[in-house]
Amino acid sequence: MDNEYYAELNRGGEEYAKQMGFEYVTLSSEDNEQKQIADLESGLVTYEPDFVIIMPTSSSIVPALADLCEAAKVPFVTLWDYPEGFDFTPYEYHLEHILTDMELEGYTMATYLFEAMGGKGNIVAIDGLLGSTTAVERHKGLERALKENPDIKLLESQPGNWNRFDAAPVFEDMFIKYGDEINGVWTANDDMALGVYEILAGADKVGGKIPIVGLDCLSDVLKLIEKGEYVMSMSGDAPGMQALAMSIGYDFVKGGIRPETDERRFIMYAPPIITKENAAEYYELWYGESAKTRDWTVDSKLLSKEA
């Protein structure tokens, strides 16, 4: 898994399964839509899972993935991307869709960036994967913030495919093109931002010279925030989100308990905002000694009843 966020998300599932003593199988799509569909189709037969957690490669394949689980009569939880207007409610075996307010995230990141820039200047943006609802919504938030801040100009935005390896050359081209015209960088996630950071560090442009914002609260990013080399991040605790999905599946399979959702079967995961003031605290919580003794089943309604 090239993206650290996906690895951390997966860790939450592994730790949950280890604590509960059951098998957990990961099928990696490698950002290939057709592979993800084929892997799920064969995996439903090969592993005969009690429930499935789906993080789709793109929003466009969500209906196909949902159809496979529904046909197999296997309960499933979905995360993040979904097609605009897609209705999960006809699917009997769909338990919930977990996401955040992605437009608000994009907006919040932008407001912190603009403040760090003194309310004026030029930015470039590194978006996520083309066709991703998450990327589209976060960019909408950026656009909203730009409208409210007329002294900030967006020079260019390009997709970075959610990972530092693709994002770094994209930003490098921008840096060559615009140079000192760039006063700030907005990135749709932290993994891409780390690719940006490496280029800026090589040009001696970090430490507040060209502020960066991102999202996912990766471990290296929290350390950079603590040192003042990165403005802020949010929407962290990827393992906690996966553990929540595991609890929802477990509760339904073992106790017939459905989660409390809105009318669309959505649950909004509320992300903390991480700045220099609280970066050390959250690093300890998510990556330090505290993480080693974490109760991964804390969100299970069934287990809390049995306790």
C-alpha positions, 0 to 999 in steps of 0.5 A, spaced: 500 500 500 503 506 497 499 510 501 500 510 508 493 512 510 490 506 507 496 502 511 493 505 517 486 504 515 488 496 514 492 496 521 485 498 524 482 492 521 488 487 523 488 490 530 481 489 531 481 482 528 487 480 533 483 483 539 477 479 537 481 472 535 478 472 528 480 472 521 481 478 517 483 478 510 485 484 506 484 485 498 488 490 495 485 494 489 492 497 487 488 503 484 485 498 479 477 498 479 477 492 475 481 488 479 477 491 485 471 488 482 474 481 480 477 481 487 471 482 491 467 477 486 472 471 487 473 473 495 466 472 496 466 465 494 473 463 496 473 466 503 465 466 505 466 472 509 461 474 515 461 481 513 465 486 508 468 493 508 469 496 502 473 502 500 472 503 493 478 505 488 473 510 485 466 512 486 464 509 479 464 502 481 460 502 488 454 500 485 458 494 482 461 492 489 454 493 492 451 489 487 456 483 488 455 483 496 447 484 495 447 478 491 452 474 495 447 476 501 453 478 505 453 484 510 457 490 508 460 497 510 462 502 505 467 508 506 469 514 503 467 515 495 460 514 492 457 516 486 453 523 487 446 521 488 447 514 489 442 511 494 444 505 498 437 504 502 435 499 497 440 494 499 438 490 504 445 487 506 448 494 506 449 497 514 452 504 513 457 508 509 462 512 513 465 518 511 466 525 513 464 532 511 469 532 505 467 539 502 468 542 509 475 539 510 477 542 504 474 549 506 477 548 513 484 546 510 484 552 506 482 557 511 488 555 515 493 556 509 490 562 508 491 565 515 498 562 515 499 566 508 497 573 511 491 573 507 494 574 501 498 571 495 498 565 490 497 558 492 497 551 488 493 545 489 494 538 489 488 534 488 486 527 489 484 521 484 480 524 478 473 521 478 473 521 486 468 524 490 472 525 496 477 529 491 471 533 488 468 535 494 475 537 498 476 541 492 469 544 492 471 546 499 477 550 497 473 554 491 469 556 497 474 559 501 477 562 495 471 566 493 471 568 500 478 571 500 479 575 494 486 576 495 488 569 494 489 566 487 489 559 485 495 558 480 494 551 478 491 545 480 493 538 478 491 531 481 496 527 485 493 520 485 493 520 493 500 518 493 507 522 494 510 518 488 505 521 483 504 528 487 512 530 487 513 530 480 506 534 479 508 539 484 515 539 481 513 541 475 509 547 478 515 549 482 519 550 476 513 553 472 511 558 478 517 558 483 517 564 488 510 566 485 507 560 490 506 562 497 502 556 499 500 549 497 493 546 499 493 538 498 487 534 498 491 529 503 497 528 507 501 523 503 501 527 497 503 533 501 509 529 504 511 529 496 511 536 496 514 537 502 520 533 500 521 538 494 520 544 498 525 542 503 530 541 498 529 548 495 530 550 503 522 553 502 520 549 509 519 552 516 513 557 514 517 560 508 511 556 503 506 553 508 503 546 506 496 543 509 493 536 508 489 531 511 489 524 514 494 526 520 499 521 518 505 520 523 510 524 519 506 529 518 504 530 526 512 531 527 512 536 522 506 540 525 510 539 531 516 542 529 512 548 525 514 545 518 507 544 516 501 548 518 495 543 520 492 536 518 485 533 520 481 527 519 486 523 522 485 516 526 484 512 520 485 505 524 479 508 528 475 509 522 476 501 520 475 499 527 468 502 527 467 499 521 469 492 524 464 494 530 458 495 525 459 488 522 461 484 528 454 487 531 450 486 526 453 479 524 453 477 532 447 481 535 443 483 529 444 490 531 444 495 525 448 502 526 444 508 527 445 512 521 441 518 517 436 516 512 441 515 507 445 510 511 451 515 512 455 516 518 459 522 519 466 521 522 468 528 526 475 529 524 479 533 529 483 539 527 491 538 528 495 544 529 502 545 533 498 546 539 496 539 539 500 535 535 504 532 540 498 530 544 495 526 538 501 523 536 501 520 542 494 517 542 495 515 535 502 512 534 505 513 541 505 508 547 497 509 548 496 506 541 499 499 543 494 499 549 488 501 545 481 498 545 479 497 538 472 494 540 470 501 543 465 502 538 461 495 539 454 496 541 454 489 542 460 488 546 458 494 551 452 491 552 455 484 554 461 488 559 
